[in-house]
Amino acid sequence: MNPSPEIGQPSARPNLGARSAHGDLPPANWREALMSLIASRIALIQLESKDAGKETAKRASLIGAAIGCLFFAWTLLLAGGVAAIAQAANFPWYWIAMGFALLHLVVAFILFRLAQPSGKPAFPITRAEFQKDREWIENFQKIKKSSD
């Protein structure tokens, strides 16, 4: 018999020798095990969701900046093109406007490249924990059947 942590007395729960992926002894019944599992998974999903939200916000801000650069590039291209046609032969301010338009296009391209997904799978820790949980449940069921 195992000592009960609440009152220091031996508990009626037999030690089946099964351990979870975290090294804890199995709970007294399947309901406790399920509730403990669900609570830990919800906490893990909350942590990883927070990280995924930060990644999404970063990508959204980079895409927004790239769209802003595209807007300014288009505006400068139009202004430079109109001035170029109007002035036709001199070297006035429109070449500078065209240079800035080209600069904005290069910056927009760089920002779009930075906004590409990293390629890492979403929620890697949760996936690994779910796999450990599957293995633990299979082992727990095998041990429970052998003790019956």
Buried (B, 14 or more C-beta within 10 A) or exposed (E): EEEEEEEEEEBEBEEBEBBBBEEEEBBEEBEEBEEBBEEBBEEBBEEBEEEEEEEEEEBEEBBEBBEBBBEBBEBBBEBBBEBBEEEEEEEEEBBEBBEBBBBBBEBBEEBBEEBEEEEEEEBEEBEEBBEEBEEBBEBBEEBEEEEE
